[in-house]
Amino acid sequence: MSEEQKARVQAQFGPSAAAYVASAGHAAGPDLEQLLAWGRKRAAARVLDIATGGGHTALAFSRFTPSVVAIHPTPPMPQAARDFAVAEHVASLPLPPPDFVGFLRWCVLEVPRRGQG
């Protein structure tokens, strides 16, 4: 993603972070239910919610998955998701660094590879 694209995305989504948390269309629906059904069946130990928005998917998975991480290219979005998780009494919703290179470093350092933990 170029710096110009990144700036446009952040300008578009940053001010809307709280609206995504409050959005009924993002909070529920058949697509979220299908993801959750798949997740329960798979019983994964870790979930990475890319482009988390208001955090509804991450929060829903955190109710039955030991480790959930939420990321979004616009820093206010995952922060709103974390605030939402705290309000919903989820102990922690880890957020990696806001920049993509930092995120990749975080993945390499913090997220064990399959079969390593």
N, C-alpha and C positions, 0 to 999 in steps of 0.2 A: 504494500500500500504506500503510495507516495505521500509526502508531507502535505501536499494540497488535498488529496483525498481524505487523509486522516483529519485534517482541519475541518473539512466539510462535514464529515461524519460526526465529529465531536460537536460542531456547531448545531447540527440538526438534532442529535439525540441527547446531548448534555442537559439542556433546559427541560427536557421531557421526562427525566428519570423518575420523578415522583408520580407522574401520570401513568407510567408503565406499571408501577407497583399497584396503583389503584385501579387499573384496567380490568374489568370483569372478563373481557375477551381473552386476556392473557392469563388470568387466574384459574381458568377451568376450560373444559371443552374436550371433545373427543380426541383431538390430537394429543393433548397432555395425558389423558387417560390411557391412550394406546402406548405412549412412551413408558408410563408407569407400569402398565401390565407387562410390557417387555422387560423392564428393569427388574421387577419382582421375580419373573420367571428365570432370568439370567442370574440373579443373585450376585451381581458384581460387588466387589469390595470398594471400588472407587468409581466416581462419576465426575466427568469434566463437562461443565455446562458452558459451551462456547457461545458468545453473544447472549449472555444471560438476561439482558433486559431488566425487568423488575425482580427477577430471581424466583419466579414461581416454580419453574422446573427444578432448579437447585433445591429450593425449600421442600418441595414434594419428595424428591429423592432422598433428602437428608432424614426423612422420617423412617427410612428402612435401609439406608446405605451407610456404612461406617464412615466413608470419606467422600465429601462432595466439595469441589472447587468450582467457583463461578468466575468467568472472565468476560470482559467486553472491551472493545477498543476505546470506549468513551469512559473515562474514569468516574464520572458521577453515576453511571448505571450500576456497576458492581457495588459502589458504596451504598446506593439506594437499596440494592438487593441485600447487602449485609445489614443495614438498618431494619429492613423488613424482617429478616431472619431473627434479629434480636427481639423485635416486637412480638414475633410469634414464638418466642422462648426457645429458639434453637441456639444451643450453646455457642457455636462458632460456624461461620461460613468463611473459610479462608479465601483471601484474595491475593493473587500473585501480583508482581509489579505491574504498573499500568502500561508500560511500554512493551512492544512486542518482543524486542530482543531480550529485555529483562524477563519476559514471560518464558521464552524458550530456555533461558538459563535456569529459571526457577523450575521448569519441568525436568530438566536434566538433573538438577541437584535435589529436588524435593519429592518428585513423584517416582517411586521405584518402578522399574521395568517389570513386566509380567513375570511372575515366578520369583521375584526378589523381595517379597515382603508384603 
